[in-house]
C-alpha cells in the first residue's frame, strides 16, 4: 500500500490548524489537542495495508507518540500522545514508508469490498471515480470536516450501521443494479432519496456536495434533505426496497468463498499498545497473513491465512488480549478514550468497560450495546443506547434508552459500581423470559426496575 503524507516544512506547518472545536476532524495536518497530547487520525487511501506498512506506522507511533494506537468505530487509525515537535516527524516517517493517507472528504467503503462474493456491485471503483471528481472540481469544494459519504456494495460486512451524510447502497432489481441514494443517517434512519443507475451516481453526489459547499463549511446533509428529495424522479417505490441484512460483528472468522477465510480481530475498547500490535503482526505473518484491512467496530481484518491455520491465528489473537470471537462480551461495549487520554473525560472508561464485561455478561448477548462515556459528549456512540454509563459529579450516571447527554435514570457512587452491575446482571438473568433478549428484558422492566436494581444496598 502506498501511504504518502504531504511533506512538512517544520513543526508549525504541521500543526498550524489544531482541531480544537467540536465538529472538527483531526488529521496529520490538523491534529487535535486531547488529554494526553495531540491526536492524529489517519484514513488509508486504499482499503489494504501490507503487514509491514502497519508495523511501520506502529514504530512511528512509538517514537512520535505515546505508543498507543486506536481504531475508531468507523475503522480509522488514530495515533495518540503527539506533540507539535513530533507531528512533522510522524508525517516524515509515514512518507518515508511509502504510505498514502487520504485527505479531504471521507469516502468510505466496506472493509472487504472487492473481495466479498456476496457484494451486489463493486463499491471501490465507484468510490474512486467520486474521489477523482471531487479532487478535480474547481474551485475546490469547502465542506464540513466530518462530512462523510458511504458507498456500499452490500456484502457481509456492510456499513449499514454506520452513520453518513450521503449513502449509496447497491441493490439488484429485475436483474439490473441500481444504487439507493439516502441522506443523513444509517441504513435504517437515513432519508431515502432515489434509486440511481451507476452512471448517475457520481453526478448526483457531486450535485449534493456543491449545494452543501454553497451553504457553508458547516452544512451537513440533514440541512438539505427536503430540497434534494424533489430532484430525482423515483424509478421505484423506495419504501419497498428491502433493508440490508445487518452485518455480523467484525470479530471472528468470515468466509469469502473459495477457501479464503478472513479473521476479524477487534481491539479491546479500540486501543492497543504498539509493541503488542507489532508482536501480533509478526506472528500472523509467520502464519501466512499477507494483508490487513481496518473495519468498523474497531477491528483489523486479516487476510491470507490458509484455512488450516486460521484457528491458530484466532487463538493467537485471543492470547494477546484481543477480541477474536463473535461471542466475546467486549464486542458489545462502546467506550471512549476516558480520563487521562481526553481532557473532557472524568472517568476511566476502559476500566469501567472491563468491569461491565467481567460482572454483567447477561447484558452482553448482542441485543444491545453498553456505552461507557467519560463525559456528556458521548463520542464513542453519539446515538442513544439501551444503557449508557457516564461521569456524574459523585461517581457515575446510568442513562436508560438515551445518549450520554441525557439526564441519568440513576446515580451510582464510585465505590458501588461493581455491586450495581452485579445486581443488574442478576436482574436480567433471573427475569428474562424464554427466548427473551437482554434488550427486550430491560425494555419490559423499564427505567424504574433498572433504577431499583442498581441502587439497592
N, C-alpha and C positions, 0 to 999 in steps of 0.2 A: 504494500500500500504506500502511496506517496503522500507524505504529510508535510506541507510547506507553509510555515508561518511567515508572515511578512517580516522582513528584516527590520531590526530596530537600530536607531542611531544613538540610543542612550537610554538611561533609566527613565527620564521624564517623558520621552516619547511613548514608551510602552504603557505608562500609567497616567497619561495626561487627562484621561476621562474616566476617573474612578466611578464605578456604577454604585452610587450611594442611594438613589431614591428607589422606593418601591415601584416595581414595574420594569426596572432596568434588567438587563441580561448580562451577566459577567462573561468576559472573554479574555483572551490574551491582550487585546488592545485596550479593553476597559474592564480590568479586574475589579472585583467588589470587596470592600472592606468588611471583614467579619470579626468575630471574637478572637480568632487565632491567626489573624493576619489577612492578607489578600487572597481571594479565591478566584481562580480562572476556570472557565468551563470550555471544554473542547468538543466540538462536533466534527466527527470524521467526515471527510469529503466523499468517501466511498464506504460501502457497508462493512468491508472486511479489514481486519488487521492481521498481518503476519504476526506470529508469536513474538518474534524478535522486535517488531515495532512496539508492541505493548511493553516489552521488557525495557526498551529504550525510554519510553515515557515514564515508567516506574523509576528508573535510575535518575531521570531528570527531576522527578518529583522528590526523590530522596535528597538530592543535592541542592535543590532550589526552594523546596517547601519543607513541610514538617513530616514528610514521609507517609501521609495519609492520602489515599486515592478514594474517590467516590464514584459510583454510577447512580445517576438520578433516576427518578421514577419514569422519565421519558427515554432513558437509555443514553444519556450524555455522560461524558467523563469530566470529573472535576478534580483539580489539584488544590490542596489547601496549604495554608501557612506560608504563602509567598510574601515578599517584601518589594518595595519599589526598586531595590537593587537587584533582586533575583528574578523579577519578571522578565526583563530583557534577556537574561542568561537562559531562562527556560525557553524563551522563544528561539534563541540561537541553537540550543541543544535539539529542539524538535525539528528545526530546519535542517540541521546537520544530519539528522537521522533520516531525512527524506520523507517526512510525514506531512500530509496535506490536511490542513484544518479548514473546514467550511466557514465562510464569512457571510454576514448578511442574513437574509431571510431564511428561517428554518423550514426546510422542505424534508419531510420525514417519510420513510417507507418502512414496512415491516422488516424485522431483522433477518428473515430468511427469504426475502424477495429474490427472485431469480433462481432459487434452488428448490422451492416447495412445489411439488407436482400438483397440489390441490389449489394453487392460485388460479384465478379466473383469467388474469392478464398480467403482463409484465409492468409492475409499478416503477421499477428503476429507470426504464427508458423514458417513461412519461415524465418522471421527476427530473431527469437530466435535461430534457427539452425545455422544461419550465425554468430551470436554473439558467440555461443559456438565454432564454427570452428576458428574464429579469436582469441579468448582467448586461445585456445589450441595450436595454431601454435608456433613452436619453430624453430629458435629463434623468439621472439616477433617481429611483423611487425612494423616498424617505418614508419609512414605515415604522410602526411601533416596535420597540426592541423585542418584545415577546410574541409578536405576531407569528403564527405557525400555520403551515399547510401540511396536511396528511394526504398521501397518495397511496392507497391500499389496494393491493391486488386480490385480497381476500383469502389468504392462505391460513394455515393452522395458527400461527402466532400473529393474527391480525391486530390492528391498532384500534379496534372498536371502542375500547375502554379509555383511550387517551383523548383528552380534550384538544381541540384545534379550532382556529378561526375559520379555516376553509378545509373541507373534507371532500375527497374524491374516492369513491369505492367502486371497484369493478364488479359488474353483475352480468349475468347472461340471460337474455330474454329472446325466446324463439330462435335460439341458435346464434344470436348476434350479441356482441359485447357492447355494453353501454357503461358509462361512468356516472354514478349517482353523486350529484353535487349537493352539499349541505353546508350550512354555516353555523358557527358558534356553538360548539358542544361536542359531546361524544356521539357515537353511532346512534344511541337511543335518544339523546336530548337535543341534538342539532336540528335546525330547521331545514327540511328538505326543499331544494330549490328547483332542480331539473335533472333529467336523465340525458346525458350528452353522448354523442358519438366521439370516439377518441380524437378525431381531427379537431373537434371543437373545444377540447379540454383546456389546452394552453391559452387560446384566445379568451375563453371565458374567465379563467383565473386572472389573466393579465388585466382584463377589464375591471374585475373586482379590486385588484391591487391598486390600479390607477385611481379608482374612486376613493379608496382609503387614503392614499397619499394626498389627494386633493383636499380631504377634510383636515388632515394634520397628522403629526407624528404620533399622536396618542390614540388615533382612531383604531377601533377593533371591529371585527365582523359583526358583532352584535349591534353596532351602531347603524348598519345599513341593511339589515335583514329584510325589512319591509320594502325598501326600494328595489333591491335585487330580485326579489321574488316575482316581479312583474316583467322581467326582461326576456325570459325564455319560455316559449310555449311548451307545455308539458307533453312529452311524447308518450307518456303512460301515466296511469294514476299512481302517484308517488306513494300514497298511503298503502298501496297493495304490495309494494316491494318488501319482501321478507327481510328481516334484520339479519345481520351477521350472527353466526353462531359464536358465542363468547369464546375467546381464546383461553386455552389452559394456562395454568401458571408456568412461567418460563422454566422453573427448576424441574429437573428430571430429564428423561430420555425421550427424544422426539424422532419419529421415523419419517424421513424424506422419501422413502421408497428406494428400491434398487440397492439394498444393503448399505444405506448411507445414514446411520444414526447420528443425531446431534445431541450433545449433552449440554443442558442448561444448568448453569451454576449461579446461584444468587449470592450476592454479598450480604453478610449479616447486617441488616438495617442500613445497607447501602454503602458501607465503608470497609476498607481493607488496608492493612499495613503493607507498604510496598515490598518489604522483604518477604512477607508471606506470599504475596502475589507472585513474585519472581520465582520463589521456590516451587509454587504450584505450576507455573507455566513451564518451568524446566522439566518437571516430572511428566506433565502432559505431553510435552514434546517427545519424550522418550517413548511414550505410549502411542505415538503416531499423530498427535494433533498437528494440524497444518494452518489453521485459521481461527480467528476469534471474531465474533460479531457482538456488539453491545445490544442489549434488549431492554425494553420497558420492564419494570419490576426489578430494576437494579441488578441485572443479570448479565453474565457472559455466556454466549452460545459457542460451544467448542465443536469444531468440525474436523474431519479427517481421521478420527479414531475408528478402527475396524470393529465390527460387531462383537467379536470375541474378546475385545479389550475394553469395551465401553463400561462394563460393570466395574472393572478395576479402577477406571478413571473416576467413576461416580463415588466409589468408596474412598479414593484418594482425596477428592474434594471435601467429602464429609470429615475426613481426618484432619483437614486444615481448618475446620470450623465453619465451612460454607454450607449454604443451602443447596442440596443436590437431589432432594427427593420431593415429589409433589405433596406429600403429607407432612412435611416439616412445618410445625406450627408457626415458625417465624415468617413463613410465606404470607401470613395474613395479618401482619403488623406493619404499619407505616410509621416511621419515626424520623424526625428532623435531626439536624446535627447536634442540637442541645447545648446546654451551658458549657462554656469554655471554647466551643467552636463558633457559636453565634452570639453576638453581643446582645441580642434581644431575648435569648432563651434564659429561663430561670430554673430549669430542672435538668438533671442528667437523663435525657430522654432514652439513651440506649440502655442504661441500667434498668430503667422502668420497663422498657420494651422486653428485655430479657426476663425480668420478673414476671411479666404477663405470660410469656411463653412457658416459664417454669411452673407457675402456680395456677394458671387458669386455662388449661388445654381444652376444656369443654367449650370455650368461646371460639376456639380457632379451628372450626370444622370446615372453613372455606366459604361459609354463607355470609360472612361479614368481615370487614377489616377494622381492627382496633387501631385507632390513630393516637399516637403519643406526640404531643406538640409542646415545645418549650415556651411558646407564647401564643397570643391570640391570633397571630397571622396565619398559622396553620399551613406553613409552606409545604410540608410533606404530603398533605392531602387537603387542598383548599375546599373541596366539596364536603357535604355532610357525611358523617359516619354513624353507624349504629351506636358505637361507643367511642368517645374521644376523651383521653386523659390529658389535661393541660395544667399549666402552672397556675397557682392561686396564691393569694397573699400569705396564707399559712398552710402550705402544703400543696394539695392537688385539687383540681376541679374535675368532676366527671360529667361530661355532656352526653345526653342520650338523644340520638337521632338529630344531630346537628354538627356544625363546624366548630372549630376551636374558638371562634369569636363569639359563640352563643353563650348565654348565661348557663352556668353549670346546674345540673339537676341535683347534684350532691357535692359536698366538700369532704375531703379526706385528709386528715392530719398526716404529716410526712412519715411519722413512725408507724402509722396504721395501714400503709398501702398494702403490704403483704397480706395482712389479715383481711382487708377489704376484698382483695382479689380472690382469696381463698373462699370467702363467703359467696362471692359472685359465681365462682366456678361450681360450688356446691349447689347453689340455687338452680343453675341451668342443668346440671347433671341430674338433680332429683326431680325437677319439674318438667323436663322435656317429655312430651308425649310421643307415642310410637311414630317413628319416621320424621319427627319434627326437627328442624334445624335450629341452631343456636339463635339465628336472627328471628325466626318465627317465634321461638320461645320467649325471647326478650320482648318482642312486639306484643305478644299476648299478655305478658306480665306487666308491661307498662312501666313508665317512669317511677311511679310510686313504689312498685315492687322492687325495682332495682335500687332505689334510694334506701329503702328499708334494709335490704341485704347488705349493702356496703357500709352502712352506718351503725349496724348492730355491734354491740360490745364483744 
